[in-house]
């Protein structure tokens, strides 16, 4: 391998991508010697001196012949490497932009510098330009999955959610097992782009092995947002049974989801057990919710028993009235009369009308 080719590969290795071998015009030995010395000084940590010398040489060689232009490109690449080592990605990117604009530089090398420039622009916080350069590069090359994830993150920073979602789908297509940060980024992007079904599918993938309570909550919330309260309840119950979701707030949410999801019997069972075990306060509000759950489940015996227990405890006219209405509807006339009579005594006007209707119905 020639000294020039070996030198160009070493300089390329200081940047972000894998170096490529390129054909290049012959250069005077003095340039090659100088570039090699600068390379050695940079490796020794003389970053500022190398940066100044490389930039000065690049400026001096502007407008020369083909060999001068190639030498200028290598000096600019060397200056970019020095700037990157100095944690100055913006300056490094500017040097690469100047290098790839040099007339006569092969398109393959221009593409490589574009990819590195894009990464440096992103590192410098220049999200819009970095995303533009990287998207153009990925469109023309396969690249690595991490290039696509960089682009997704940049587009998310720019709040270009639809575009970010499109690239997230492409990134997932080449990432069979996304990392948790990648998964989280894609989920955020999908949700902000209004693609709740896609976000839920990604959340649900491998959910059973996850101990992240927030992930379980997000999955249930997305299912509910999609109008599938039943699935939301199933997800929440699975998380509850695995112990990932716990505590009174999560238990309350589980009961609410079962009520909304068309499985009130499950809500009643969880609530009854929680009250018996002391996991929830044995309050009138909870007892009323239990009665409503058994009523929604059409479990007549449990519903009537729950409403009667509540009415005796609260002695509220509205609770006696509801007990009487249900008892009459379900053919428990003696209970209905007692309950409606008590509701009437407590000032519930509707109770009198129900009693009159019962009397009319019972008359021969």
C-alpha positions as a Markdown table, in Angstrom:
| # | Residue | x | y | z |
|---|---|---|---|---|
| 1 | Unk | 0.0 | 0.0 | 0.0 |
| 2 | Unk | 1.4 | 3.4 | -0.9 |
| 3 | Unk | 2.2 | 6.0 | 1.7 |
| 4 | Unk | -0.5 | 8.3 | 0.4 |
| 5 | Unk | -3.2 | 5.7 | 0.4 |
| 6 | Unk | -2.2 | 4.6 | 3.9 |
| 7 | Unk | -2.1 | 8.2 | 5.1 |
| 8 | Unk | -5.6 | 8.9 | 3.7 |
| 9 | Unk | -7.0 | 5.8 | 5.5 |
| 10 | Unk | -5.4 | 6.8 | 8.8 |
| 11 | Unk | -6.7 | 10.4 | 8.6 |
| 12 | Unk | -10.2 | 9.0 | 7.7 |
| 13 | Unk | -10.1 | 6.8 | 10.8 |
| 14 | Unk | -10.0 | 9.9 | 13.1 |
| 15 | Unk | -13.5 | 10.7 | 12.1 |
| 16 | Unk | -16.7 | 8.8 | 12.7 |
| 17 | Unk | -17.1 | 6.2 | 10.0 |
| 18 | Unk | -15.0 | 3.3 | 8.7 |
| 19 | Unk | -12.3 | 4.5 | 6.3 |
| 20 | Unk | -12.4 | 3.7 | 2.6 |
| 21 | Unk | -9.7 | 3.3 | 0.1 |
| 22 | Unk | -9.8 | 5.8 | -2.8 |
| 23 | Unk | -7.9 | 6.5 | -5.9 |
| 24 | Unk | -6.1 | 9.9 | -5.6 |
| 25 | Unk | -3.8 | 12.0 | -7.8 |
| 26 | Unk | -0.1 | 11.7 | -7.1 |
| 27 | Unk | 1.2 | 14.3 | -4.6 |
| 28 | Unk | 4.7 | 15.7 | -4.0 |
| 29 | Unk | 6.6 | 13.8 | -1.3 |
| 30 | Unk | 6.8 | 17.0 | 0.7 |
| 31 | Unk | 3.1 | 17.1 | 1.2 |
| 32 | Unk | 3.0 | 13.4 | 2.2 |
| 33 | Unk | 5.9 | 14.0 | 4.7 |
| 34 | Unk | 4.1 | 17.0 | 6.2 |
| 35 | Unk | 0.8 | 15.2 | 6.5 |
| 36 | Unk | 2.5 | 12.2 | 8.2 |
| 37 | Unk | 4.3 | 14.5 | 10.7 |
| 38 | Unk | 1.0 | 16.2 | 11.5 |
| 39 | Unk | -0.6 | 12.9 | 11.9 |
| 40 | Unk | 2.0 | 11.8 | 14.4 |
| 41 | Unk | 1.8 | 15.1 | 16.3 |
| 42 | Unk | -2.0 | 14.8 | 16.5 |
| 43 | Unk | -1.6 | 11.3 | 17.9 |
| 44 | Unk | 0.8 | 12.8 | 20.5 |
| 45 | Unk | -1.9 | 15.2 | 21.6 |
| 46 | Unk | -0.7 | 18.4 | 19.8 |
| 47 | Unk | -4.3 | 19.2 | 18.8 |
| 48 | Unk | -4.1 | 23.0 | 18.6 |
| 49 | Unk | -0.9 | 23.1 | 16.6 |
| 50 | Unk | -2.0 | 20.5 | 14.2 |
| 51 | Unk | -5.3 | 22.3 | 13.7 |
| 52 | Unk | -3.6 | 25.6 | 12.9 |
| 53 | Unk | -1.1 | 24.1 | 10.5 |
| 54 | Unk | -3.6 | 21.9 | 8.6 |
| 55 | Unk | -6.0 | 24.8 | 8.2 |
| 56 | Unk | -3.2 | 27.1 | 7.0 |
| 57 | Unk | -2.0 | 24.6 | 4.5 |
| 58 | Unk | -5.5 | 24.0 | 3.2 |
| 59 | Unk | -5.9 | 27.7 | 2.7 |
| 60 | Unk | -2.6 | 28.0 | 0.9 |
| 61 | Unk | -3.5 | 25.2 | -1.5 |
| 62 | Unk | -6.8 | 26.7 | -2.6 |
| 63 | Unk | -7.2 | 27.0 | -6.4 |
| 64 | Unk | -4.2 | 24.8 | -7.3 |
| 65 | Unk | -4.0 | 21.8 | -9.7 |
| 66 | Unk | -5.5 | 18.4 | -9.1 |
| 67 | Unk | -2.7 | 17.3 | -6.8 |
| 68 | Unk | -2.9 | 20.5 | -4.8 |
| 69 | Unk | -6.7 | 20.1 | -4.5 |
| 70 | Unk | -6.3 | 16.6 | -3.2 |
| 71 | Unk | -3.7 | 17.6 | -0.7 |
| 72 | Unk | -6.0 | 20.5 | 0.4 |
| 73 | Unk | -8.7 | 17.9 | 1.0 |
| 74 | Unk | -6.5 | 15.8 | 3.1 |
| 75 | Unk | -5.4 | 18.8 | 5.2 |
| 76 | Unk | -9.0 | 19.8 | 5.7 |
| 77 | Unk | -9.8 | 16.2 | 6.8 |
| 78 | Unk | -6.9 | 16.4 | 9.1 |
| 79 | Unk | -8.1 | 19.7 | 10.5 |
| 80 | Unk | -11.6 | 18.1 | 11.0 |
| 81 | Unk | -10.0 | 15.3 | 12.9 |
| 82 | Unk | -8.2 | 17.7 | 15.2 |
| 83 | Unk | -11.4 | 19.7 | 15.8 |
| 84 | Unk | -13.3 | 16.6 | 16.6 |
| 85 | Unk | -10.7 | 15.6 | 19.1 |
| 86 | Unk | -10.9 | 19.1 | 20.6 |
| 87 | Unk | -14.7 | 18.5 | 21.1 |
| 88 | Unk | -15.6 | 21.1 | 18.5 |
| 89 | Unk | -17.9 | 19.2 | 16.2 |
| 90 | Unk | -19.2 | 22.4 | 14.4 |
| 91 | Unk | -15.7 | 23.4 | 13.2 |
| 92 | Unk | -15.0 | 19.8 | 12.3 |
| 93 | Unk | -18.2 | 19.7 | 10.2 |
| 94 | Unk | -17.2 | 23.0 | 8.5 |
| 95 | Unk | -13.9 | 21.6 | 7.5 |
| 96 | Unk | -15.5 | 18.5 | 6.0 |
| 97 | Unk | -18.0 | 20.7 | 4.1 |
| 98 | Unk | -15.1 | 22.6 | 2.6 |
| 99 | Unk | -13.3 | 19.3 | 1.7 |
| 100 | Unk | -16.3 | 17.7 | -0.1 |
| 101 | Unk | -16.9 | 20.9 | -2.1 |
| 102 | Unk | -13.4 | 20.7 | -3.6 |
| 103 | Unk | -13.6 | 20.2 | -7.4 |
| 104 | Unk | -12.5 | 16.8 | -8.6 |
| 105 | Unk | -12.9 | 14.9 | -5.3 |
| 106 | Unk | -14.5 | 11.5 | -6.0 |
| 107 | Unk | -18.2 | 11.1 | -5.3 |
| 108 | Unk | -17.6 | 8.2 | -3.0 |
| 109 | Unk | -15.3 | 10.3 | -0.8 |
| 110 | Unk | -17.7 | 13.2 | -0.9 |
| 111 | Unk | -20.4 | 10.8 | 0.3 |
| 112 | Unk | -18.3 | 9.6 | 3.1 |
| 113 | Unk | -17.5 | 13.2 | 4.2 |
| 114 | Unk | -21.2 | 14.0 | 4.0 |
| 115 | Unk | -22.1 | 11.2 | 6.4 |
| 116 | Unk | -19.4 | 12.3 | 8.8 |
| 117 | Unk | -20.4 | 15.9 | 8.5 |
| 118 | Unk | -24.0 | 14.9 | 9.2 |
| 119 | Unk | -23.0 | 13.2 | 12.4 |
| 120 | Unk | -20.9 | 16.1 | 13.5 |
| 121 | Unk | -23.7 | 18.6 | 12.7 |
| 122 | Unk | -26.0 | 16.6 | 15.0 |
| 123 | Unk | -23.3 | 16.4 | 17.7 |
| 124 | Unk | -23.0 | 20.2 | 17.4 |
| 125 | Unk | -26.7 | 20.7 | 17.9 |
| 126 | Unk | -27.3 | 21.6 | 14.3 |
| 127 | Unk | -30.3 | 19.2 | 14.1 |
| 128 | Unk | -31.9 | 20.6 | 10.9 |
| 129 | Unk | -28.8 | 20.5 | 8.7 |
| 130 | Unk | -27.6 | 17.3 | 10.3 |
| 131 | Unk | -30.9 | 15.6 | 9.6 |
| 132 | Unk | -31.0 | 16.9 | 6.0 |
| 133 | Unk | -27.5 | 15.6 | 5.3 |
| 134 | Unk | -28.1 | 12.3 | 7.0 |
| 135 | Unk | -31.5 | 11.7 | 5.3 |
| 136 | Unk | -30.0 | 12.3 | 1.9 |
| 137 | Unk | -27.1 | 10.0 | 2.6 |
| 138 | Unk | -29.3 | 7.1 | 4.0 |
| 139 | Unk | -31.6 | 7.4 | 1.0 |
| 140 | Unk | -28.6 | 6.6 | -1.3 |
| 141 | Unk | -26.8 | 4.1 | 1.0 |
| 142 | Unk | -27.8 | 1.2 | 3.3 |
| 143 | Unk | -25.7 | 2.5 | 6.2 |
| 144 | Unk | -26.0 | 1.1 | 9.7 |
| 145 | Unk | -29.1 | 1.0 | 11.9 |
| 146 | Unk | -27.6 | 3.5 | 14.2 |
| 147 | Unk | -27.6 | 6.1 | 11.4 |
| 148 | Unk | -31.4 | 5.7 | 11.1 |
| 149 | Unk | -31.8 | 6.0 | 14.8 |
| 150 | Unk | -29.7 | 9.2 | 14.8 |
| 151 | Unk | -32.0 | 10.6 | 12.2 |
| 152 | Unk | -35.1 | 9.7 | 14.1 |
| 153 | Unk | -33.8 | 11.4 | 17.2 |
| 154 | Unk | -32.8 | 14.5 | 15.2 |
| 155 | Unk | -36.3 | 14.7 | 13.6 |
| 156 | Unk | -37.9 | 14.3 | 17.0 |
| 157 | Unk | -35.8 | 17.2 | 18.4 |
| 158 | Unk | -37.1 | 19.2 | 15.5 |
| 159 | Unk | -40.7 | 18.0 | 16.4 |
| 160 | Unk | -41.2 | 16.8 | 12.8 |
| 161 | Unk | -43.2 | 13.9 | 14.1 |
| 162 | Unk | -44.6 | 12.5 | 10.8 |
| 163 | Unk | -41.2 | 12.4 | 9.2 |
| 164 | Unk | -39.7 | 11.0 | 12.4 |
| 165 | Unk | -42.3 | 8.3 | 12.5 |
| 166 | Unk | -41.6 | 7.3 | 8.9 |
| 167 | Unk | -37.9 | 6.9 | 9.7 |
| 168 | Unk | -38.7 | 5.1 | 13.0 |
| 169 | Unk | -40.5 | 2.5 | 11.0 |
| 170 | Unk | -37.4 | 2.2 | 8.7 |
| 171 | Unk | -35.1 | 1.9 | 11.7 |
| 172 | Unk | -37.2 | -0.8 | 13.3 |
| 173 | Unk | -37.3 | -2.7 | 10.0 |
| 174 | Unk | -33.5 | -3.2 | 10.3 |
| 175 | Unk | -33.4 | -3.5 | 14.2 |
| 176 | Unk | -35.0 | -6.9 | 15.1 |
| 177 | Unk | -34.3 | -6.3 | 18.8 |
| 178 | Unk | -34.4 | -2.5 | 19.6 |
| 179 | Unk | -32.7 | -1.4 | 22.8 |
| 180 | Unk | -35.0 | 0.2 | 25.4 |
| 181 | Unk | -33.8 | 3.7 | 24.5 |
| 182 | Unk | -34.6 | 3.0 | 20.8 |
| 183 | Unk | -38.0 | 1.5 | 21.7 |
| 184 | Unk | -38.8 | 4.4 | 24.0 |
| 185 | Unk | -37.9 | 6.9 | 21.2 |
| 186 | Unk | -40.0 | 5.1 | 18.6 |
| 187 | Unk | -43.0 | 4.9 | 21.0 |
| 188 | Unk | -42.7 | 8.7 | 21.7 |
| 189 | Unk | -42.5 | 9.5 | 18.0 |
| 190 | Unk | -45.4 | 7.3 | 17.1 |
| 191 | Unk | -47.6 | 8.8 | 19.8 |
| 192 | Unk | -46.7 | 12.3 | 18.9 |
| 193 | Unk | -47.4 | 11.5 | 15.2 |
| 194 | Unk | -50.9 | 10.1 | 16.2 |
| 195 | Unk | -49.9 | 6.5 | 15.4 |
| 196 | Unk | -51.3 | 5.1 | 18.6 |
| 197 | Unk | -51.8 | 1.6 | 17.2 |
| 198 | Unk | -48.1 | 1.4 | 16.2 |
| 199 | Unk | -47.0 | 2.7 | 19.5 |
| 200 | Unk | -49.2 | 0.1 | 21.4 |
| 201 | Unk | -47.8 | -2.7 | 19.3 |
| 202 | Unk | -44.3 | -1.7 | 20.1 |
| 203 | Unk | -45.2 | -1.3 | 23.8 |
| 204 | Unk | -46.9 | -4.6 | 23.9 |
| 205 | Unk | -44.0 | -6.5 | 22.3 |
| 206 | Unk | -42.3 | -8.3 | 25.2 |
| 207 | Unk | -44.4 | -6.5 | 27.8 |
| 208 | Unk | -44.9 | -9.7 | 29.8 |
| 209 | Unk | -41.2 | -9.8 | 30.6 |
| 210 | Unk | -41.0 | -6.1 | 31.5 |
| 211 | Unk | -40.9 | -4.9 | 35.1 |
| 212 | Unk | -41.3 | -1.2 | 34.1 |
| 213 | Unk | -44.6 | -0.1 | 35.6 |
| 214 | Unk | -44.7 | 3.0 | 33.4 |
| 215 | Unk | -44.5 | 0.9 | 30.3 |
| 216 | Unk | -47.5 | -1.2 | 31.5 |
| 217 | Unk | -49.5 | 2.0 | 32.2 |
| 218 | Unk | -48.7 | 3.5 | 28.8 |
| 219 | Unk | -49.8 | 0.3 | 27.1 |
| 220 | Unk | -53.1 | 0.3 | 28.9 |
| 221 | Unk | -53.6 | 4.1 | 28.3 |
| 222 | Unk | -53.0 | 3.7 | 24.6 |
| 223 | Unk | -55.4 | 0.8 | 24.4 |
| 224 | Unk | -58.0 | 2.9 | 26.1 |
| 225 | Unk | -57.3 | 5.8 | 23.8 |
| 226 | Unk | -57.8 | 3.5 | 20.8 |
| 227 | Unk | -61.3 | 2.8 | 22.2 |
| 228 | Unk | -60.5 | -0.7 | 23.4 |
| 229 | Unk | -61.2 | -0.5 | 27.1 |
| 230 | Unk | -61.4 | -4.2 | 27.3 |
| 231 | Unk | -57.8 | -4.6 | 26.2 |
| 232 | Unk | -56.8 | -1.8 | 28.5 |
| 233 | Unk | -58.3 | -3.7 | 31.4 |
| 234 | Unk | -56.6 | -7.0 | 30.4 |
| 235 | Unk | -53.2 | -5.3 | 30.2 |
| 236 | Unk | -53.7 | -3.6 | 33.5 |
| 237 | Unk | -54.8 | -6.8 | 35.2 |
| 238 | Unk | -51.9 | -8.7 | 33.8 |
| 239 | Unk | -49.5 | -6.1 | 35.2 |
| 240 | Unk | -51.3 | -6.3 | 38.5 |
| 241 | Unk | -51.1 | -10.0 | 38.7 |
| 242 | Unk | -47.4 | -9.9 | 37.9 |
| 243 | Unk | -46.9 | -7.4 | 40.8 |
| 244 | Unk | -45.6 | -4.7 | 38.5 |
| 245 | Unk | -48.6 | -2.6 | 39.2 |
| 246 | Unk | -49.5 | -2.3 | 42.9 |
| 247 | Unk | -51.0 | 0.0 | 45.5 |
| 248 | Unk | -54.4 | 1.5 | 46.0 |
| 249 | Unk | -54.2 | 3.9 | 43.0 |
| 250 | Unk | -53.4 | 1.1 | 40.6 |
| 251 | Unk | -56.1 | -1.1 | 42.1 |
| 252 | Unk | -58.6 | 1.8 | 41.7 |
| 253 | Unk | -57.6 | 2.1 | 38.0 |
| 254 | Unk | -57.9 | -1.7 | 37.5 |
| 255 | Unk | -61.5 | -1.6 | 38.8 |
| 256 | Unk | -62.4 | 1.5 | 36.7 |
| 257 | Unk | -61.0 | -0.2 | 33.5 |
| 258 | Unk | -63.0 | -3.3 | 34.1 |
| 259 | Unk | -66.1 | -1.3 | 34.6 |
| 260 | Unk | -65.4 | 0.7 | 31.4 |
| 261 | Unk | -64.3 | -2.4 | 29.5 |
| 262 | Unk | -67.5 | -4.4 | 29.8 |
| 263 | Unk | -66.3 | -6.7 | 32.6 |
| 264 | Unk | -68.0 | -5.3 | 35.7 |
| 265 | Unk | -68.0 | -8.7 | 37.4 |
| 266 | Unk | -64.2 | -8.6 | 37.5 |
| 267 | Unk | -64.4 | -5.1 | 38.8 |
| 268 | Unk | -66.7 | -6.2 | 41.6 |
| 269 | Unk | -64.6 | -9.3 | 42.4 |
| 270 | Unk | -61.4 | -7.2 | 42.8 |
| 271 | Unk | -63.3 | -4.5 | 44.8 |
| 272 | Unk | -64.9 | -7.0 | 47.1 |
| 273 | Unk | -61.6 | -8.8 | 47.8 |
| 274 | Unk | -59.9 | -5.4 | 48.4 |
| 275 | Unk | -62.5 | -4.4 | 50.9 |
| 276 | Unk | -62.4 | -7.7 | 52.7 |
| 277 | Unk | -58.5 | -7.7 | 52.8 |
| 278 | Unk | -58.4 | -4.1 | 53.9 |
| 279 | Unk | -56.5 | -3.0 | 50.8 |
| 280 | Unk | -59.1 | -0.2 | 50.2 |
| 281 | Unk | -61.0 | 1.8 | 52.8 |
| 282 | Unk | -64.3 | 0.3 | 53.7 |
| 283 | Unk | -66.2 | 3.6 | 52.8 |
| 284 | Unk | -69.7 | 4.3 | 51.6 |
| 285 | Unk | -68.2 | 5.4 | 48.3 |
| 286 | Unk | -66.5 | 2.0 | 47.8 |
| 287 | Unk | -69.5 | 0.1 | 48.9 |
| 288 | Unk | -71.7 | 2.1 | 46.4 |
| 289 | Unk | -69.2 | 1.3 | 43.6 |
| 290 | Unk | -69.4 | -2.4 | 44.6 |
| 291 | Unk | -73.2 | -2.3 | 44.4 |
| 292 | Unk | -73.0 | -0.6 | 41.0 |
| 293 | Unk | -70.5 | -3.1 | 39.7 |
| 294 | Unk | -72.7 | -6.1 | 40.7 |
| 295 | Unk | -75.7 | -4.4 | 39.2 |
| 296 | Unk | -73.8 | -3.8 | 35.9 |
| 297 | Unk | -72.8 | -7.4 | 35.9 |
| 298 | Unk | -76.5 | -8.4 | 36.2 |
| 299 | Unk | -75.7 | -10.5 | 39.3 |
| 300 | Unk | -79.0 | -10.0 | 41.0 |
| 301 | Unk | -78.4 | -11.6 | 44.3 |
| 302 | Unk | -75.1 | -9.9 | 44.9 |
| 303 | Unk | -76.3 | -6.6 | 43.5 |
| 304 | Unk | -79.4 | -6.5 | 45.8 |
| 305 | Unk | -77.4 | -7.6 | 48.8 |
| 306 | Unk | -74.8 | -4.9 | 48.1 |
| 307 | Unk | -77.4 | -2.2 | 47.7 |
| 308 | Unk | -79.3 | -3.3 | 50.8 |
| 309 | Unk | -76.1 | -3.3 | 52.9 |
| 310 | Unk | -75.2 | 0.1 | 51.6 |
| 311 | Unk | -78.7 | 1.6 | 52.2 |
| 312 | Unk | -78.7 | 0.3 | 55.7 |
| 313 | Unk | -75.3 | 1.8 | 56.3 |
| 314 | Unk | -75.9 | 5.2 | 54.6 |
| 315 | Unk | -79.6 | 5.5 | 55.2 |
| 316 | Unk | -79.6 | 7.8 | 52.2 |
| 317 | Unk | -82.9 | 8.2 | 50.3 |
| 318 | Unk | -81.2 | 7.7 | 47.0 |
| 319 | Unk | -79.7 | 4.4 | 48.0 |
| 320 | Unk | -83.0 | 3.0 | 49.3 |
| 321 | Unk | -84.7 | 4.2 | 46.1 |
| 322 | Unk | -82.2 | 2.4 | 43.9 |
| 323 | Unk | -82.6 | -0.8 | 45.9 |
| 324 | Unk | -86.3 | -0.6 | 45.6 |
| 325 | Unk | -86.2 | 0.0 | 41.9 |
| 326 | Unk | -83.9 | -3.0 | 41.3 |
| 327 | Unk | -85.9 | -5.2 | 43.6 |
| 328 | Unk | -89.2 | -4.4 | 41.8 |
| 329 | Unk | -87.6 | -4.8 | 38.3 |
| 330 | Unk | -86.1 | -8.2 | 39.4 |
| 331 | Unk | -89.4 | -9.5 | 41.0 |
| 332 | Unk | -88.5 | -9.0 | 44.7 |
| 333 | Unk | -91.7 | -7.2 | 45.6 |
| 334 | Unk | -91.5 | -7.4 | 49.4 |
| 335 | Unk | -87.9 | -6.0 | 49.4 |
| 336 | Unk | -89.0 | -3.4 | 46.9 |
| 337 | Unk | -91.9 | -2.2 | 49.1 |
| 338 | Unk | -89.7 | -1.9 | 52.2 |
| 339 | Unk | -86.9 | -0.1 | 50.3 |
| 340 | Unk | -89.3 | 2.3 | 48.5 |
| 341 | Unk | -91.2 | 3.0 | 51.7 |
| 342 | Unk | -88.0 | 4.0 | 53.4 |
| 343 | Unk | -87.0 | 6.1 | 50.4 |
| 344 | Unk | -90.3 | 7.9 | 50.6 |
| 345 | Unk | -90.0 | 8.6 | 54.3 |
| 346 | Unk | -86.6 | 10.2 | 53.5 |
| 347 | Unk | -88.1 | 12.5 | 51.0 |
| 348 | Unk | -87.5 | 10.8 | 47.7 |
| 349 | Unk | -90.4 | 11.9 | 45.5 |
| 350 | Unk | -89.8 | 9.2 | 42.9 |
| 351 | Unk | -90.4 | 6.6 | 45.6 |
| 352 | Unk | -94.1 | 7.5 | 45.8 |
| 353 | Unk | -94.6 | 7.1 | 42.0 |
| 354 | Unk | -92.9 | 3.7 | 42.1 |
| 355 | Unk | -95.1 | 2.6 | 45.0 |
| 356 | Unk | -98.2 | 3.7 | 43.1 |
| 357 | Unk | -97.1 | 1.8 | 40.0 |
| 358 | Unk | -96.5 | -1.3 | 42.1 |
| 359 | Unk | -100.0 | -1.0 | 43.6 |
| 360 | Unk | -101.6 | -0.6 | 40.2 |
| 361 | Unk | -99.7 | -3.6 | 38.9 |
| 362 | Unk | -100.7 | -5.7 | 41.9 |
| 363 | Unk | -104.4 | -4.7 | 41.8 |
| 364 | Unk | -106.8 | -7.4 | 40.3 |
